[in-house]
Amino acid sequence: MIGIVGGVGPYSGIDLLKKVCNNTKANCDQDHIDAVLLSVPASIADRTEYLVGKVKVNPAIAIAAVLLKLEKTGATIAGIPCNTAHAEKIFQVIQSELEKAGSTMKIVHMIDETVAFIASTYPNITKVGVLSTTGTYQSGLYAKALQAKGYEAIVPTPQMQETVIHPAIYHPVYGIKAITDTAYPQARENLLQGMSFLQAQGAEAVILGCTEIPLAITEQEVEGIITIDPTNVLARQLIYSHSPDKLKSL
């Protein structure tokens, strides 16, 4: 069974489950892979607020507790549809908590898989842009992973990150996390502005490095620049790790 940590954010968990279904070879209900989604957002502190020092409780503890519940339900492999949760200060504690509990469940690492996907799918790309939360931005999560594989990582300026990109996700009125339908006009406008900036700096592809961003930017290419959806990458890797023969071709 595939396990999905929901609530980080809630729509991201739903989006991951949807993309698992969309990427599975299936002609009927029974052909789909068993999956369990557990969404308990109130118990998991905001990952960015923890990384920037606004909250002291490491969300890793609550995330690990969800993973252990998923394992008890029958999950043998799991994904966390939150890029920021993969920052070392959080992900290492998640792994430690699972080890202490004797867990044998495999956790697919979204960031590593995304960089590997770019390398295998777009071998000629050398410059990759990243749009993300401020937590992911400040931790250098994607920048470090990309640079380790020989890519030039391109990110917004600190001012653009704080006034344009982060609000697209977190703004209490127009941010993606605040809206309960699929219309994100102001958030999308902010994100497209960020993509245009990254493209002007030489980015050939842009990682949508927050799991809320692909809810607003759904295209695989925008104005000539390739978009990389880590949620879809994670979904495909979960399927491949569980049942390789059920993974649809790209």
VOBA-1610 file (N, C-alpha, C; in pm, whole numbers, padded with zeros to 5 digits, always signed):
BEGIN
Met+00084-00119+00000Met+00000+00000+00000Met+00088+00125+00000Ile+00046+00226-00076Ile+00116+00354-00077Ile+00058+00443+00033Gly+00143+00507+00111Gly+00100+00600+00214Gly+00128+00743+00174Ile+00037+00834+00204Ile+00053+00976+00173Ile+00029+01057+00299Val+00127+01139+00335Val+00114+01230+00448Val+00034+01352+00401Gly-00089+01361+00445Gly-00172+01477+00410Gly-00153+01590+00509Gly-00220+01700+00480Gly-00219+01813+00572Gly-00099+01905+00560Val-00015+01882+00456Val+00109+01963+00445Val+00130+02023+00306Gly+00035+02099+00253Gly-00097+02129+00301Gly-00202+02027+00257Pro-00325+02045+00302Pro-00432+01951+00276Pro-00457+01926+00127Tyr-00457+02031+00048Tyr-00481+02014-00095Tyr-00365+01943-00163Ser-00246+01958-00110Ser-00128+01893-00168Ser-00138+01741-00154Gly-00190+01695-00041Gly-00209+01551-00023Gly-00309+01496-00122Ile-00418+01570-00141Ile-00520+01529-00238Ile-00460+01528-00379Asp-00382+01629-00409Asp-00319+01640-00541Asp-00225+01523-00567Leu-00150+01482-00465Leu-00059+01369-00482Leu-00138+01241-00510Leu-00244+01218-00434Leu-00325+01097-00456Leu-00385+01098-00596Lys-00431+01215-00639Lys-00487+01228-00774Lys-00382+01194-00880Lys-00259+01241-00858Lys-00153+01217-00956Lys-00103+01073-00953Val-00115+01008-00839Val-00087+00864-00835Val-00187+00793-00925Cys-00313+00827-00912Cys-00416+00765-00997Cys-00393+00798-01144Asn-00361+00924-01173Asn-00343+00966-01312Asn-00225+00899-01380Asn-00125+00860-01304Asn-00004+00800-01361Asn-00004+00648-01356Thr-00116+00589-01312Thr-00126+00444-01300Thr-00197+00385-01421Lys-00141+00278-01476Lys-00209+00205-01582Lys-00328+00131-01521Ala-00447+00170-01560Ala-00566+00108-01502Ala-00682+00118-01599Asn-00755+00010-01616Asn-00874+00007-01701Asn-01003+00001-01619Cys-00988-00018-01488Cys-01105-00024-01400Cys-01059+00007-01258Asp-01154+00019-01167Asp-01123+00051-01027Asp-01018-00045-00970Gln-01036-00173-00999Gln-00955-00275-00935Gln-00809-00275-00982Asp-00781-00207-01092Asp-00644-00200-01143Asp-00558-00099-01069His-00620-00010-00993His-00544+00093-00922His-00473+00036-00800Ile-00368+00107-00757Ile-00287+00064-00644Ile-00355+00106-00514Asp-00354+00018-00414Asp-00406+00055-00283Asp-00326+00171-00225Ala-00397+00268-00170Ala-00330+00385-00113Ala-00408+00435+00007Val-00336+00496+00100Val-00401+00554+00217Val-00346+00695+00239Leu-00438+00791+00253Leu-00405+00931+00276Leu-00453+00968+00415Leu-00363+01018+00499Leu-00400+01063+00634Leu-00367+01212+00645Ser-00472+01293+00660Ser-00456+01438+00664Ser-00494+01491+00801Val-00394+01535+00876Val-00418+01591+01010Val-00344+01725+01022Pro-00385+01825+00946Pro-00310+01951+00938Pro-00294+02025+01070Ala-00394+02015+01158Ala-00388+02091+01283Ala-00273+02046+01373Ser-00228+01922+01355Ser-00124+01869+01443Ser+00018+01893+01391Ile+00030+01944+01267Ile+00162+01961+01205Ile+00193+02109+01191Ala+00295+02155+01261Ala+00335+02295+01253Ala+00379+02331+01112Asp+00363+02458+01076Asp+00403+02502+00943Asp+00555+02487+00927Arg+00595+02426+00817Arg+00735+02394+00797Arg+00821+02519+00779Thr+00770+02615+00701Thr+00846+02738+00681Thr+00858+02817+00811Glu+00749+02827+00886Glu+00754+02901+01013Glu+00855+02840+01109Tyr+00870+02709+01104Tyr+00972+02644+01188Tyr+01112+02680+01140Leu+01135+02672+01011Leu+01269+02696+00957Leu+01314+02841+00974Val+01217+02936+00969Val+01255+03077+00984Val+01248+03122+01130Gly+01216+03029+01221Gly+01222+03059+01363Gly+01096+03116+01425Lys+00983+03111+01353Lys+00859+03165+01408Lys+00790+03068+01504Val+00814+02938+01487Val+00762+02838+01580Val+00878+02748+01622Lys+00872+02698+01744Lys+00983+02620+01798Lys+00965+02469+01782Val+00841+02424+01766Val+00815+02281+01756Val+00849+02230+01617Asn+00940+02134+01610Asn+00977+02078+01481Asn+00861+01995+01425Pro+00810+02031+01307Pro+00698+01955+01250Pro+00735+01810+01218Ala+00862+01778+01223Ala+00907+01641+01195Ala+00843+01540+01289Ile+00823+01578+01414Ile+00768+01484+01513Ile+00627+01441+01472Ala+00544+01540+01435Ala+00406+01509+01396Ala+00402+01435+01262Ile+00490+01472+01170Ile+00494+01404+01040Ile+00534+01258+01059Ala+00634+01234+01144Ala+00676+01096+01171Ala+00562+01016+01232Ala+00484+01079+01320Ala+00370+01010+01382Ala+00267+00970+01276Val+00244+01058+01179Val+00151+01025+01070Val+00206+00908+00988Leu+00335+00912+00958Leu+00396+00804+00881Leu+00383+00670+00952Leu+00401+00670+01082Leu+00390+00545+01158Leu+00246+00494+01158Lys+00149+00585+01160Lys+00009+00544+01151Lys-00021+00485+01013Leu+00039+00546+00910Leu+00022+00494+00774Leu+00080+00353+00764Glu+00195+00333+00828Glu+00258+00201+00825Glu+00171+00097+00895Lys+00112+00136+01007Lys+00023+00043+01078Lys-00099+00008+00995Thr-00139+00100+00909Thr-00253+00076+00821Thr-00218-00020+00708Gly-00089-00031+00680Gly-00046-00122+00574Gly+00046-00062+00470Ala+00078+00066+00484Ala+00166+00131+00387Ala+00308+00077+00399Thr+00366+00043+00286Thr+00504-00005+00282Thr+00597+00098+00221Ile+00539+00197+00153Ile+00615+00305+00091Ile+00532+00431+00105Ala+00598+00545+00127Ala+00522+00667+00152Ala+00589+00790+00093Gly+00506+00891+00071Gly+00555+01019+00022Gly+00502+01132+00107Ile+00582+01236+00119Ile+00544+01356+00194Ile+00532+01470+00093Pro+00410+01508+00054Pro+00393+01611-00049Pro+00413+01752+00006Cys+00532+01776+00056Cys+00573+01908+00106Cys+00722+01919+00082Asn+00762+02007-00007Asn+00904+02024-00037Asn+00981+02070+00086Thr+00925+02166+00158Thr+00994+02224+00273Thr+01021+02121+00381Ala+00935+02021+00393Ala+00953+01915+00493Ala+01079+01833+00468His+01138+01847+00348His+01259+01772+00316His+01387+01848+00351Ala+01373+01968+00406Ala+01491+02039+00456Ala+01556+01955+00565Glu+01687+01959+00573Glu+01761+01870+00664Glu+01713+01877+00808Lys+01685+01999+00856Lys+01644+02016+00996Lys+01513+01944+01027Ile+01435+01918+00924Ile+01308+01846+00943Ile+01322+01701+00901Phe+01371+01676+00781Phe+01372+01540+00727Phe+01461+01446+00807Gln+01574+01495+00855Gln+01663+01409+00934Gln+01596+01364+01063Val+01517+01452+01122Val+01445+01416+01245Val+01333+01317+01214Ile+01266+01334+01101Ile+01166+01236+01060Ile+01229+01098+01050Gln+01341+01089+00982Gln+01410+00961+00965Gln+01452+00903+01100Ser+01501+00989+01189Ser+01543+00944+01321Ser+01426+00888+01401Glu+01312+00957+01394Glu+01194+00910+01467Glu+01145+00776+01413Leu+01151+00759+01282Leu+01109+00632+01222Leu+01204+00518+01262Glu+01332+00548+01263Glu+01431+00446+01302Glu+01410+00405+01447Lys+01385+00502+01535Lys+01363+00471+01677Lys+01240+00383+01695Ala+01142+00400+01608Ala+01019+00321+01618Ala+01029+00186+01548Gly+01144+00161+01486Gly+01163+00034+01417Gly+01090+00024+01284Ser+01061+00138+01222Ser+00988+00138+01096Ser+01072+00079+00983Thr+01007+00007+00894Thr+01074-00047+00775Thr+01016+00015+00647Met+00931+00112+00662Met+00867+00175+00547Met+00967+00261+00470Lys+00960+00257+00338Lys+01047+00337+00253Lys+00983+00474+00232Ile+01062+00581+00251Ile+01015+00716+00226Ile+01081+00766+00098Val+01001+00800+00000Val+01055+00853-00125Val+01091+01000-00105His+01215+01036-00139His+01264+01172-00117His+01231+01260-00237Met+01136+01350-00220Met+01084+01431-00329Met+01191+01514-00400Ile+01280+01574-00324Ile+01380+01663-00385Ile+01480+01584-00467Asp+01534+01477-00411Asp+01630+01394-00485Asp+01568+01337-00612Glu+01444+01294-00603Glu+01377+01235-00719Glu+01350+01341-00826Thr+01322+01463-00784Thr+01297+01571-00880Thr+01422+01604-00959Val+01535+01613-00890Val+01661+01641-00959Val+01698+01526-01052Ala+01675+01404-01007Ala+01702+01287-01091Ala+01611+01286-01214Phe+01487+01329-01197Phe+01392+01335-01309Phe+01440+01434-01414Ile+01488+01549-01370Ile+01538+01649-01465Ile+01655+01592-01544Ala+01747+01525-01475Ala+01865+01469-01540Ala+01829+01365-01645Ser+01729+01283-01615Ser+01694+01174-01708Ser+01601+01220-01820Thr+01518+01320-01793Thr+01418+01363-01890Thr+01466+01478-01977Tyr+01547+01565-01921Tyr+01596+01682-01993Tyr+01749+01689-01982Pro+01819+01596-02047Pro+01965+01585-02028Pro+02045+01705-02075Asn+01987+01790-02158Asn+02063+01904-02210Asn+02048+02031-02127Ile+01961+02026-02028Ile+01942+02144-01943Ile+02058+02160-01845Thr+02103+02283-01828Thr+02213+02311-01734Thr+02175+02415-01628Lys+02071+02497-01655Lys+02031+02603-01563Lys+01886+02583-01522Val+01864+02567-01394Val+01730+02536-01342Val+01687+02640-01240Gly+01570+02698-01262Gly+01514+02793-01167Gly+01430+02723-01062Val+01410+02790-00949Val+01331+02733-00840Val+01237+02838-00783Leu+01108+02805-00777Leu+01011+02884-00703Leu+00968+02802-00583Ser+00961+02864-00467Ser+00934+02786-00345Ser+00885+02876-00232Thr+00858+02813-00119Thr+00831+02888+00003Thr+00961+02951+00051Thr+00949+03044+00143Thr+01068+03107+00199Thr+01150+03008+00280Gly+01085+02910+00342Gly+01158+02808+00416Gly+01250+02728+00327Thr+01197+02683+00214Thr+01278+02610+00117Thr+01385+02701+00058Tyr+01348+02824+00031Tyr+01440+02923-00025Tyr+01559+02945+00068Gln+01532+02973+00195Gln+01640+03003+00289Gln+01725+02881+00322Ser+01666+02763+00318Ser+01743+02642+00348Ser+01833+02602+00232Gly+01806+02657+00113Gly+01886+02621-00004Gly+01864+02478-00047Leu+01750+02424-00013Leu+01721+02282-00034Leu+01742+02239-00178Tyr+01673+02305-00270Tyr+01688+02269-00411Tyr+01820+02316-00468Ala+01863+02435-00428Ala+01990+02487-00481Ala+02105+02391-00452Lys+02111+02339-00331Lys+02217+02245-00294Lys+02206+02115-00374Ala+02084+02063-00387Ala+02064+01938-00459Ala+02098+01953-00607Leu+02062+02066-00665Leu+02092+02091-00805Leu+02241+02110-00828Gln+02303+02190-00743Gln+02446+02216-00758Gln+02529+02090-00740Ala+02483+02001-00653Ala+02555+01875-00631Ala+02556+01788-00756Lys+02459+01811-00844Lys+02451+01734-00969Lys+02501+01814-01090Gly+02564+01927-01063Gly+02626+02004-01170Gly+02539+02109-01236Tyr+02422+02135-01181Tyr+02334+02237-01238Tyr+02363+02374-01178Glu+02333+02477-01254Glu+02332+02612-01200Glu+02191+02640-01151Ala+02176+02667-01023Ala+02044+02693-00964Ala+02017+02843-00966Ile+01901+02881-01015Ile+01863+03022-01025Ile+01739+03045-00940Val+01747+03141-00851Val+01635+03168-00759Val+01599+03316-00763Pro+01481+03353-00715Pro+01443+03494-00710Pro+01535+03574-00617Thr+01534+03704-00631Thr+01604+03789-00536Thr+01533+03778-00401Pro+01602+03809-00292Pro+01534+03804-00160Pro+01409+03891-00156Gln+01414+04008-00221Gln+01297+04096-00220Gln+01180+04034-00296Met+01208+03977-00413Met+01101+03912-00490Met+01045+03793-00414Gln+01132+03718-00347Gln+01087+03603-00271Gln+00986+03645-00164Glu+01016+03754-00094Glu+00931+03797+00018Glu+00806+03869-00027Thr+00813+03944-00136Thr+00700+04029-00175Thr+00614+03973-00288Val+00666+03873-00359Val+00593+03819-00474Val+00566+03669-00463Ile+00672+03590-00441Ile+00657+03444-00447Ile+00593+03387-00320His+00649+03419-00205His+00593+03363-00081His+00446+03403-00061Pro+00409+03530-00088Pro+00267+03566-00074Pro+00174+03489-00167Ala+00224+03446-00282Ala+00140+03368-00373Ala+00092+03241-00305Ile+00169+03193-00210Ile+00134+03071-00137Ile+00062+03103-00006Tyr+00112+03202+00067Tyr+00068+03223+00205Tyr-00023+03345+00229His-00040+03431+00132His-00121+03551+00158His-00260+03511+00208Pro-00308+03573+00316Pro-00434+03530+00377Pro-00558+03557+00292Val-00545+03638+00187Val-00660+03667+00102Val-00648+03596-00033Tyr-00534+03611-00101Tyr-00522+03555-00236Tyr-00424+03439-00247Gly-00355+03404-00139Gly-00260+03294-00143Gly-00328+03160-00168Ile-00255+03068-00228Ile-00313+02938-00264Ile-00363+02864-00141Lys-00292+02875-00030Lys-00334+02805+00091Lys-00465+02861+00148Ala-00500+02984+00111Ala-00617+03049+00169Ala-00743+03030+00085Ile-00728+02981-00037Ile-00841+02972-00129Ile-00887+02828-00140Thr-01019+02808-00135Thr-01072+02671-00130Thr-01125+02621-00263Asp-01101+02696-00372Asp-01139+02644-00503Asp-01016+02643-00593Thr-01038+02633-00723Thr-00924+02621-00813Thr-00893+02750-00888Ala-00944+02863-00840Ala-00916+02991-00904Ala-00813+03067-00822Tyr-00696+03087-00880Tyr-00587+03155-00807Tyr-00530+03267-00894Pro-00611+03365-00938Pro-00561+03464-01034Pro-00444+03548-00985Gln-00452+03604-00864Gln-00342+03688-00816Gln-00219+03604-00786Ala-00239+03488-00725Ala-00126+03399-00696Ala-00057+03357-00825Arg-00135+03321-00925Arg-00079+03280-01053Arg-00001+03395-01117Glu-00056+03515-01110Glu+00013+03631-01166Glu+00150+03650-01099Asn+00154+03636-00966Asn+00280+03648-00893Asn+00380+03542-00940Leu+00333+03419-00951Leu+00420+03308-00988Leu+00472+03322-01130Leu+00387+03367-01221Leu+00431+03389-01359Leu+00534+03500-01365Gln+00518+03600-01280Gln+00620+03706-01272Gln+00753+03647-01228Gly+00748+03557-01130Gly+00870+03492-01084Gly+00933+03405-01192Met+00851+03331-01266Met+00902+03247-01374Met+00968+03332-01482Ser+00906+03445-01514Ser+00963+03534-01616Ser+01099+03587-01572Phe+01111+03620-01443Phe+01239+03667-01390Phe+01346+03559-01401Leu+01312+03437-01362Leu+01407+03327-01366Leu+01449+03297-01510Gln+01354+03304-01601Gln+01384+03280-01742Gln+01481+03387-01794Ala+01459+03511-01752Ala+01548+03619-01795Ala+01690+03601-01742Gln+01703+03528-01632Gln+01835+03500-01575Gln+01899+03375-01637Gly+01830+03313-01732Gly+01887+03199-01802Gly+01829+03064-01770Ala+01729+03059-01682Ala+01670+02930-01646Ala+01600+02867-01768Glu+01630+02740-01790Glu+01568+02666-01900Glu+01446+02587-01853Ala+01440+02563-01724Ala+01326+02495-01661Ala+01310+02555-01522Val+01190+02546-01469Val+01163+02598-01335Val+01096+02489-01252Ile+01155+02459-01138Ile+01094+02366-01043Ile+00985+02440-00965Leu+00865+02385-00966Leu+00755+02441-00887Leu+00770+02383-00746Gly+00864+02443-00670Gly+00916+02383-00548Gly+00837+02405-00422Cys+00708+02419-00436Cys+00614+02413-00323Cys+00494+02338-00376Thr+00441+02243-00301Thr+00335+02158-00355Thr+00204+02232-00378Glu+00193+02357-00333Glu+00077+02437-00370Glu+00093+02500-00509Ile+00215+02526-00552Ile+00236+02598-00678Ile+00177+02524-00798Pro+00192+02391-00811Pro+00132+02323-00927Pro-00021+02328-00930Leu-00083+02371-00821Leu-00228+02388-00823Leu-00266+02510-00905Ala-00175+02608-00912Ala-00200+02731-00987Ala-00132+02732-01123Ile-00015+02669-01131Ile+00059+02658-01258Ile+00049+02512-01301Thr-00045+02483-01389Thr-00073+02345-01426Thr-00008+02304-01558Glu+00040+02401-01636Glu+00098+02371-01766Glu+00236+02307-01754Gln+00272+02224-01850Gln+00405+02164-01854Gln+00508+02260-01912Glu+00460+02365-01977Glu+00549+02468-02032Glu+00475+02600-02034Val+00544+02707-01996Val+00484+02840-01994Val+00579+02937-02062Glu+00533+02998-02171Glu+00613+03097-02244Glu+00753+03045-02276Gly+00759+02918-02317Gly+00885+02862-02361Gly+00973+02805-02252Ile+00928+02811-02127Ile+01009+02757-02018Ile+00939+02632-01961Ile+01016+02527-01941Ile+00963+02400-01892Ile+00931+02412-01743Thr+00818+02357-01702Thr+00784+02353-01559Thr+00803+02211-01508Ile+00859+02200-01391Ile+00884+02071-01327Ile+00796+02062-01202Asp+00708+01963-01199Asp+00613+01946-01089Asp+00662+01834-00996Pro+00722+01867-00882Pro+00772+01764-00791Pro+00663+01670-00738Thr+00539+01718-00729Thr+00432+01630-00683Thr+00409+01517-00783Asn+00413+01550-00911Asn+00396+01448-01013Asn+00515+01353-01017Val+00635+01408-00997Val+00755+01324-00989Val+00742+01226-00873Leu+00697+01277-00758Leu+00680+01193-00640Leu+00576+01083-00666Ala+00466+01120-00729Ala+00361+01023-00759Ala+00415+00910-00846Arg+00489+00946-00948Arg+00543+00846-01040Arg+00645+00755-00970Gln+00724+00812-00882Gln+00824+00730-00813Gln+00758+00637-00711Leu+00650+00682-00648Leu+00575+00596-00557Leu+00519+00475-00632Ile+00463+00502-00750Ile+00409+00392-00831Ile+00522+00298-00873Tyr+00632+00355-00921Tyr+00744+00273-00969Tyr+00801+00185-00857Ser+00813+00243-00739Ser+00869+00168-00627Ser+00774+00058-00580His+00644+00081-00596His+00544-00016-00552His+00518-00123-00658Ser+00488-00079-00782Ser+00453-00171-00891Ser+00502-00112-01023Pro+00627-00136-01060Pro+00684-00075-01181Pro+00602-00097-01307Asp+00537-00211-01316Asp+00460-00243-01435Asp+00333-00159-01448Lys+00294-00091-01341Lys+00171-00009-01344Lys+00199+00138-01377Leu+00325+00176-01395Leu+00358+00316-01422Leu+00337+00349-01569Lys+00254+00450-01597Lys+00234+00495-01734Lys+00362+00557-01789Ser+00379+00550-01920Ser+00491+00618-01985Ser+00462+00767-01989Leu+00568+00847-01990Leu+00551+00991-02000Leu+00503+01030-02139
//
